[in-house]
Amino acid sequence: MLIRQALQFGKNKLGIESLFWKIFLWFWLAMVLIGATFLVSSVVTQSESQDNRFHLMIQSVVPLQAQHAATLFEQDGPEKLSEYLRQIEASGPFHASLHRASGENLLAGQDSKSTRDVILRAVKSRETQYGNGQTSRLIAQPTTGLSGKKYVLCLEGGMPPFLGFLHDETSTG
């Protein structure tokens, strides 16, 4: 429509239907389409890359944090566990808590139903579980303490940019 109007303008003002104007307008239309395609593909690629990096970090760091938290609780008690969880919270956008396999918070905090559901899924599957809280993202990492008891480290908090933009929010890691 726009091209047709531009060509009509060219006919009316110049008195000729010029091949130059057709080529000129098609060239710029192609440039706009190529630019838009490049922009969309770079945004999609960037979001997938950030999501993959985040999941790699979760798969490598969070199991170690969960194991250390369980060990601290069993060997040094709730005071050292509380101190360690504060260190985790200071290093990222998450609130950290350690739970028994039953879902009970070891530091007597209150958890939402969605948090308990993700924790129980992690205990059942023995794999990292992801979910959504009321206003945040949940990550539940199961682990086993030195005594053989089962625990779950739960991280609840904000998401990095584009996390979950293209993927199911309740998938297994």
VOPAGU-2260 file (C-alpha; in pm, 1 decimal, decimal comma):
REM VOPAGU-2260
SITE   aa  ch    i         X         Y         Z
SITE  MET   A    0       0,0       0,0       0,0
SITE  LEU   A    1     274,0     243,4      99,6
SITE  ILE   A    2     483,5     144,4    -200,7
SITE  ARG   A    3     188,0     186,0    -433,8
SITE  GLN   A    4     123,7     535,0    -293,5
SITE  ALA   A    5     490,7     623,8    -330,9
SITE  LEU   A    6     490,9     501,6    -690,8
SITE  GLN   A    7     172,3     694,0    -758,0
SITE  PHE   A    8     337,9    1001,9    -606,8
SITE  GLY   A    9     637,9     942,9    -832,9
SITE  LYS   A   10     409,3     916,6   -1138,0
SITE  ASN   A   11     211,7    1224,7   -1049,6
SITE  LYS   A   12     501,3    1450,3    -951,6
SITE  LEU   A   13     760,1    1333,1   -1199,7
SITE  GLY   A   14     524,5    1245,3   -1478,6
SITE  ILE   A   15     691,7     906,5   -1532,1
SITE  GLU   A   16     683,3     561,1   -1374,1
SITE  SER   A   17    1046,5     521,7   -1299,5
SITE  LEU   A   18    1226,7     191,1   -1259,5
SITE  PHE   A   19    1461,1     378,9   -1027,7
SITE  TRP   A   20    1180,3     447,9    -775,7
SITE  LYS   A   21    1066,0      86,1    -778,7
SITE  ILE   A   22    1418,1     -38,6    -713,5
SITE  PHE   A   23    1479,3     231,4    -451,8
SITE  LEU   A   24    1161,4     151,0    -254,7
SITE  TRP   A   25    1207,3    -227,2    -275,1
SITE  PHE   A   26    1566,2    -189,5    -156,3
SITE  TRP   A   27    1462,1       2,4     155,2
SITE  LEU   A   28    1172,3    -232,3     223,3
SITE  ALA   A   29    1420,3    -524,1     210,9
SITE  MET   A   30    1657,6    -337,4     444,9
SITE  VAL   A   31    1378,6    -280,2     698,7
SITE  LEU   A   32    1277,9    -648,9     686,1
SITE  ILE   A   33    1638,7    -765,3     723,3
SITE  GLY   A   34    1693,5    -527,0    1016,5
SITE  ALA   A   35    1376,1    -643,5    1191,4
SITE  THR   A   36    1472,9   -1008,6    1139,1
SITE  PHE   A   37    1820,7    -945,1    1278,2
SITE  LEU   A   38    1678,2    -766,8    1583,4
SITE  VAL   A   39    1429,2   -1043,7    1663,3
SITE  SER   A   40    1685,5   -1321,7    1615,5
SITE  SER   A   41    1942,3   -1149,6    1838,0
SITE  VAL   A   42    1687,7   -1096,6    2118,9
SITE  VAL   A   43    1576,2   -1461,3    2102,9
SITE  THR   A   44    1934,3   -1590,5    2093,2
SITE  GLN   A   45    2038,5   -1368,9    2384,3
SITE  SER   A   46    1746,4   -1480,7    2600,6
SITE  GLU   A   47    1815,8   -1849,2    2531,4
SITE  SER   A   48    2183,0   -1797,6    2609,4
SITE  GLN   A   49    2108,8   -1627,9    2942,6
SITE  ASP   A   50    1860,1   -1899,5    3032,4
SITE  ASN   A   51    2116,0   -2172,4    2949,1
SITE  ARG   A   52    2390,8   -2001,7    3151,3
SITE  PHE   A   53    2157,2   -1969,8    3448,5
SITE  HIS   A   54    2060,7   -2338,2    3433,3
SITE  LEU   A   55    2427,6   -2440,1    3406,2
SITE  MET   A   56    2502,4   -2232,5    3715,3
SITE  ILE   A   57    2211,7   -2393,5    3899,6
SITE  GLN   A   58    2327,4   -2743,0    3799,5
SITE  SER   A   59    2684,1   -2684,1    3914,4
SITE  VAL   A   60    2662,2   -2448,4    4215,0
SITE  VAL   A   61    2333,2   -2519,6    4389,7
SITE  PRO   A   62    2399,1   -2891,7    4456,9
SITE  LEU   A   63    2724,2   -2793,6    4630,4
SITE  GLN   A   64    2546,1   -2524,3    4832,1
SITE  ALA   A   65    2275,6   -2773,2    4932,3
SITE  GLN   A   66    2530,7   -3034,0    5042,1
SITE  HIS   A   67    2726,8   -2777,2    5242,4
SITE  ALA   A   68    2410,8   -2643,6    5408,4
SITE  ALA   A   69    2305,2   -2995,3    5513,4
SITE  THR   A   70    2653,5   -3070,9    5646,6
SITE  LEU   A   71    2663,6   -2744,9    5844,3
SITE  PHE   A   72    2322,1   -2814,6    5995,2
SITE  GLU   A   73    2414,8   -3168,0    6101,2
SITE  GLN   A   74    2760,6   -3086,0    6233,6
SITE  ASP   A   75    2732,3   -2728,7    6365,2
SITE  GLY   A   76    2362,8   -2668,6    6421,4
SITE  PRO   A   77    2106,9   -2409,3    6313,5
SITE  GLU   A   78    2320,8   -2104,6    6400,5
SITE  LYS   A   79    2591,1   -2192,5    6145,8
SITE  LEU   A   80    2324,4   -2291,0    5893,9
SITE  SER   A   81    2155,0   -1954,2    5937,7
SITE  GLU   A   82    2486,8   -1775,5    5885,0
SITE  TYR   A   83    2557,8   -1977,0    5568,8
SITE  LEU   A   84    2210,4   -1911,2    5425,7
SITE  ARG   A   85    2263,8   -1536,5    5481,1
SITE  GLN   A   86    2589,1   -1565,7    5280,9
SITE  ILE   A   87    2398,6   -1732,2    4995,6
SITE  GLU   A   88    2138,6   -1456,1    5006,1
SITE  ALA   A   89    2408,5   -1188,2    4998,8
SITE  SER   A   90    2561,2   -1338,6    4684,1
SITE  GLY   A   91    2247,2   -1335,9    4468,0
SITE  PRO   A   92    1885,6   -1241,1    4425,1
SITE  PHE   A   93    1752,7   -1535,9    4628,3
SITE  HIS   A   94    1618,9   -1604,5    4976,0
SITE  ALA   A   95    1762,6   -1940,1    5090,2
SITE  SER   A   96    1613,3   -2198,1    5326,2
SITE  LEU   A   97    1689,8   -2560,4    5413,5
SITE  HIS   A   98    1408,4   -2809,9    5462,3
SITE  ARG   A   99    1368,0   -3166,1    5580,5
SITE  ALA   A  100    1233,3   -3419,0    5330,6
SITE  SER   A  101     891,1   -3367,3    5491,4
SITE  GLY   A  102     898,9   -3002,5    5381,7
SITE  GLU   A  103     959,5   -2865,4    5733,0
SITE  ASN   A  104    1175,7   -2551,4    5732,7
SITE  LEU   A  105    1474,7   -2615,5    5960,8
SITE  LEU   A  106    1489,7   -2253,1    6075,8
SITE  ALA   A  107    1118,5   -2237,4    6161,4
SITE  GLY   A  108    1023,9   -1997,4    5881,9
SITE  GLN   A  109     683,3   -2002,5    5718,6
SITE  ASP   A  110     660,9   -2123,4    5358,0
SITE  SER   A  111     388,1   -2077,4    5100,4
SITE  LYS   A  112     197,7   -2370,1    4951,5
SITE  SER   A  113     378,9   -2329,4    4619,8
SITE  THR   A  114     715,3   -2348,8    4800,7
SITE  ARG   A  115     613,6   -2668,8    4981,7
SITE  ASP   A  116     487,9   -2819,9    4654,6
SITE  VAL   A  117     821,1   -2758,4    4477,5
SITE  ILE   A  118    1013,7   -2896,1    4777,9
SITE  LEU   A  119     804,8   -3214,5    4786,4
SITE  ARG   A  120     847,9   -3258,2    4409,0
SITE  ALA   A  121    1226,1   -3231,9    4456,5
SITE  VAL   A  122    1221,0   -3493,5    4734,7
SITE  LYS   A  123    1013,6   -3728,6    4521,4
SITE  SER   A  124    1215,8   -3689,5    4199,2
SITE  ARG   A  125    1561,6   -3644,4    4362,4
SITE  GLU   A  126    1631,5   -3379,0    4096,1
SITE  THR   A  127    1641,3   -3001,1    4093,4
SITE  GLN   A  128    1290,5   -2864,0    4058,3
SITE  TYR   A  129    1179,2   -2521,7    3938,8
SITE  GLY   A  130     854,3   -2345,7    4010,2
SITE  ASN   A  131     686,8   -2012,0    4060,9
SITE  GLY   A  132     592,9   -1856,0    4389,9
SITE  GLN   A  133     339,3   -1576,7    4417,6
SITE  THR   A  134     590,2   -1312,5    4307,8
SITE  SER   A  135     913,0   -1504,5    4255,0
SITE  ARG   A  136    1094,2   -1799,6    4105,1
SITE  LEU   A  137    1158,4   -2114,1    4313,5
SITE  ILE   A  138    1446,1   -2360,1    4289,3
SITE  ALA   A  139    1449,1   -2670,7    4509,1
SITE  GLN   A  140    1769,6   -2878,6    4524,8
SITE  PRO   A  141    1751,9   -3213,5    4707,9
SITE  THR   A  142    2056,7   -3344,2    4893,2
SITE  THR   A  143    2154,3   -3599,6    5154,4
SITE  GLY   A  144    2338,3   -3509,4    5474,0
SITE  LEU   A  145    2633,7   -3700,8    5621,7
SITE  SER   A  146    2389,6   -3888,2    5847,8
SITE  GLY   A  147    2191,1   -4009,7    5546,3
SITE  LYS   A  148    1894,5   -3780,5    5616,2
SITE  LYS   A  149    1737,5   -3609,1    5316,8
SITE  TYR   A  150    1716,3   -3230,2    5288,1
SITE  VAL   A  151    1613,2   -2975,6    5027,3
SITE  LEU   A  152    1776,0   -2636,2    4974,2
SITE  CYS   A  153    1513,5   -2394,4    4850,1
SITE  LEU   A  154    1606,8   -2070,3    4675,3
SITE  GLU   A  155    1328,0   -1820,1    4621,3
SITE  GLY   A  156    1371,0   -1488,6    4451,2
SITE  GLY   A  157    1400,2   -1276,7    4144,6
SITE  MET   A  158    1490,0   -1396,0    3799,3
SITE  PRO   A  159    1771,0   -1279,9    3575,0
SITE  PRO   A  160    1650,3   -1095,1    3263,9
SITE  PHE   A  161    1467,2   -1316,0    3013,1
SITE  LEU   A  162    1471,2   -1622,9    3241,6
SITE  GLY   A  163    1176,0   -1837,2    3154,2
SITE  PHE   A  164    1091,5   -1613,5    2859,0
SITE  LEU   A  165    1077,7   -1903,7    2615,8
SITE  HIS   A  166    1054,0   -2210,2    2841,8
SITE  ASP   A  167     804,2   -2387,5    3064,9
SITE  GLU   A  168     827,0   -2243,9    3414,7
SITE  THR   A  169     777,1   -2574,4    3599,3
SITE  SER   A  170    1027,2   -2789,2    3411,8
SITE  THR   A  171    1276,5   -3026,0    3566,5
SITE  GLY   A  172    1645,1   -2924,7    3543,3
